Amino acid sequence: MKIILAFIIIIFLAFSGYHLTFRGYRLPVFAHKFYLTGTEFLFLGLLLGPQFLNLMDHKTSQGLETLSALLLGWIGLLFGFQFEVAKLVRFPFEFFLAAVFESLLTFVFVFLGIFLILWQFIYISAPMKIIASLILAAAAACTSQTGLALLAPAKIVGRKETFMLLRYISSMDGLIALLIFCLIFFFYPPGFSHFSWSNFSWLENFLSVLFLNLGAVVGIILIYTILLSQRLNENNLTAIVIAMAVLSSGIALIINFSPLLANFFLGFCLVNTSKKKERIFNMLIKIEKPVYLLILVFLGAGWNIGSGWFFLFAAGYSILRFSGKFLGGFIITRLSHGFKTHPRTLGLGLIDSGGLPLAILFDFQMRFPGEVTSQIIGLALIAVIYNDFLSTISIRWLLKKI
């Protein structure tokens, strides 16, 4: 009964909040960004969680695991549909290299910083220290276009080339983050707390997980390629898209893989092979915002605020990420001759986190439950809020330098 009640409440919150959030109300600058990103739903989830109303406790969240997998699968499909090769090749190859370099540099910078800090905590196992560092670094590598999209058109006049580069990097560096996140499932499958370094055969595990998941994804792709090759009306296509998300997310859940990653690969393949890609994308995008808000509620419900030290550690994590983004932008503008016309402070336009890191954190929370995971998620969520405020200031600073 509690699961049904929780389900009804969070669905009501998401779809009613969708009509109130993401609207252009007149608000102070600091509240405007906070409101338009739906961050308030994190606090709604926290209120419903075990630390307050206890409506969404651990048992209830487990009972809603199927819904959680579907939400992640929907986001994965949508993100995969953004990588249509025919459209990406229209941009200069230097843009792609810049996005990869900036994302990898931020990842390495944050990974090393977090790992050196976590190495001091004796109660965290060595594998968990690596996993935590990978997760936080992968989330840090992501960038959102939200801050750039909120700029008035008048402020972009005369700066179009710089902002085109920033938008491209913001849309591409999430790819690197997902590929890094994918490594965790290959080398450290769920149940990592029960293995030791002495008996862990990483090559055998890598190959078994690789073939299992590739086989599942290829099988699903073949099924839906055949289905989508038929002439379909709108109702039939809608039913197939929903079934596609449900089936792929369910299979990922059964084989202990990531619904986010499985559906990302599925979406990537379909957008580059199906002639109905535009119609499918329009269906996926229609409920993107309610799905995003539901993920925020689930994350908030599992949010472990911790002690006051968490806020300090989150600030340190944000500083590491800011330094990696800023350094990446600076090096890009110095190494490439074609980018020397852009300001050295290019990285200031890449501070916004966006929704993909939240999906990565939620997927991690589902697949690797535990006390340490809860603390990692809590720290990361505080840092995401810091980054929302920091990105507003950094973009204004960037505008002054152009």
C-alpha positions, 0 to 999 in steps of 0.5 A, a space after each residue: 500500500 505504501 508503494 502505491 501511495 508513494 507512486 501516486 504522489 511522485 507521479 502527481 508531483 512530477 506532472 503537476 510540477 512540470 506545468 509550474 517549473 521551467 516557466 519564465 517567471 520574474 525571479 531574482 537572478 540566483 533563484 531564476 537558475 535554481 527554479 528553471 533547472 527543477 532543483 527544488 524537486 531534490 528537496 521535495 524528494 528529501 522531504 519524502 525520504 526517510 530523514 523526514 516524512 519517510 514515505 519513500 524509505 529504502 524498501 519503497 524505493 526498491 519496490 519502485 525499482 522498475 519505474 526507476 529503470 524506465 526513467 533512466 532508460 528514457 533519458 538514455 534513449 533521448 541522449 543517444 538520439 542526440 548523436 546523429 553522425 550525419 549532423 555531427 560531421 557538419 562541424 569541424 573535426 577540431 570541435 570534436 577534439 576540443 570536446 574530448 580533450 576538455 572532458 578527459 582533462 576534467 575527468 583526470 583532474 577530478 579523479 586524481 584529486 578525489 582519489 587522493 582525498 578518499 585514500 585517507 579514509 580507512 573505512 572505505 575499501 580500495 575498490 570503492 575508492 576507485 569507483 567513487 572517484 570514477 563516478 564523481 569524475 565522470 559526473 564532473 566531465 558533463 556540461 549543460 547548455 542551460 546557462 548558455 540557453 538562458 542568455 538573452 540573444 542581445 548578449 550573444 551578438 558578436 560572440 556567436 562563434 565562441 558560443 557555438 563552440 561552447 554549445 558543441 562542447 556542452 553537447 559532446 562531453 557527456 559522451 565521454 562521461 557515459 563511456 567512463 561510467 560504462 567501465 565501472 560495470 565492466 570492471 566492477 560489477 554489482 556485488 563488488 563488496 564481495 570480491 578481493 583483488 587476489 581472486 578477481 579476474 578482470 579480463 574474464 569479467 570484462 569479456 563476459 559482461 561485454 558479450 552479454 550486454 552487447 548481445 542483449 543490445 544487438 538483439 533489441 536493435 534487430 527486433 526494433 529495426 524490423 518493427 520500425 521498418 514497417 509502415 506505422 501510424 502514430 498510435 502504433 509507433 508510440 506503443 513501439 517506442 514505449 515498449 522499446 524503453 520498457 523492454 531494454 530497461 527491464 533486460 538491463 535490470 535483469 542482467 545487472 547492467 545500466 538502463 541508462 547505458 543500454 538505452 543510450 547505445 540503443 538510441 545511438 544505433 536507431 538514430 543513425 539507422 531508422 528513417 523514423 528517427 524524427 518522429 521517435 525523437 519528438 515522442 521522447 522529448 514530449 515527456 523529457 521534463 516529467 521524467 527528469 523531475 521524477 529522477 530528481 525526486 528519487 535522488 532527493 529521497 535517497 539523499 544523505 545530507 550528512 554532517 557539515 563536513 559534507 558541504 565543505 567536501 562538496 565545495 572542494 569537489 566543485 573547485 576541482 571541477 571548476 579548475 579542470 573546466 577552466 584549465 581545459 578551456 585555456 589549453 584548448 585556446 592555446 594549443 589549436 591555432 583555429 581557437 586562438 581567437 576565442 578568449 582564454 577564459 573559455 572554460 567559464 562557459 562550461 561550469 553548468 552541470 545539467 541533468 546527465 550527471 544526475 542520471 549517472 548518479 541515480 543509476 549508480 545509486 540503484 546499481 551499487 546500494 550502500 552507505 558509502 554510495 549514499 554519502 557519495 551521492 549526497 556530496 555530489 548533489 550538494 556540489 551540483 547545487 553549488 555549480 548551478 550558482 557558480 555557472 551563473 557568475 562564471 558566464 557573466 565573467 566570460 561575457 566581460 572577457 569576450 
